[in-house]
Amino acid sequence: MNLSAPTMPVFLIAGALFVLALLGHLAVIPLVTMYQFWLAIAAFVLLALGNLLKGM
């Protein structure tokens, strides 16, 4: 299995999801607070898929 670097849009979207999860954890955005765990998981999965799938 060959790994490749994720494209810039995938990296930025994963980063934005992580920042939302972090802000939800700090209770800055109350609506995001209840989804903070799933946002962090989605950011990790997106970044992992960006590494595993070529051209994504």
GUPA-741695 format. One record per residue (C-alpha): residue number from 0; residue in one letter; x, y, z. Coordinates in steps of 0.25 Angstrom, whole numbers, plus 5000, padded with zeros to 4 digits. Layout:
GUPA-741695
SITE   nr  rest    px    py    pz
SITE  NUM     a     X     Y     Z
...
//
This chain:
GUPA-741695
SITE   nr  rest    px    py    pz
SITE    0     m  5000  5000  5000
SITE    1     n  5006  5013  4996
SITE    2     l  5002  5026  5003
SITE    3     s  5001  5039  4997
SITE    4     a  5000  5053  5002
SITE    5     p  4985  5058  5003
SITE    6     t  4982  5070  4994
SITE    7     m  4981  5084  4999
SITE    8     p  4965  5084  4999
SITE    9     v  4964  5071  5007
SITE   10     f  4975  5076  5017
SITE   11     l  4967  5089  5019
SITE   12     i  4954  5083  5021
SITE   13     a  4959  5073  5031
SITE   14     g  4966  5084  5038
SITE   15     a  4953  5092  5038
SITE   16     l  4945  5080  5044
SITE   17     f  4956  5079  5055
SITE   18     v  4955  5094  5058
SITE   19     l  4940  5093  5060
SITE   20     a  4942  5080  5069
SITE   21     l  4952  5088  5077
SITE   22     l  4943  5100  5078
SITE   23     g  4931  5091  5082
SITE   24     h  4940  5085  5093
SITE   25     l  4943  5098  5098
SITE   26     a  4928  5102  5098
SITE   27     v  4930  5114  5089
SITE   28     i  4919  5109  5079
SITE   29     p  4908  5103  5087
SITE   30     l  4902  5096  5075
SITE   31     v  4915  5089  5072
SITE   32     t  4917  5084  5086
SITE   33     m  4908  5072  5085
SITE   34     y  4915  5067  5072
SITE   35     q  4930  5070  5076
SITE   36     f  4934  5056  5076
SITE   37     w  4928  5052  5063
SITE   38     l  4934  5065  5056
SITE   39     a  4948  5060  5061
SITE   40     i  4945  5046  5056
SITE   41     a  4941  5051  5042
SITE   42     a  4953  5060  5041
SITE   43     f  4962  5048  5044
SITE   44     v  4955  5039  5035
SITE   45     l  4955  5050  5024
SITE   46     l  4970  5052  5026
SITE   47     a  4973  5037  5026
SITE   48     l  4965  5035  5013
SITE   49     g  4973  5046  5007
SITE   50     n  4986  5039  5010
SITE   51     l  4981  5025  5006
SITE   52     l  4974  5029  4993
SITE   53     k  4983  5034  4982
SITE   54     g  4978  5047  4976
SITE   55     m  4968  5051  4987
//
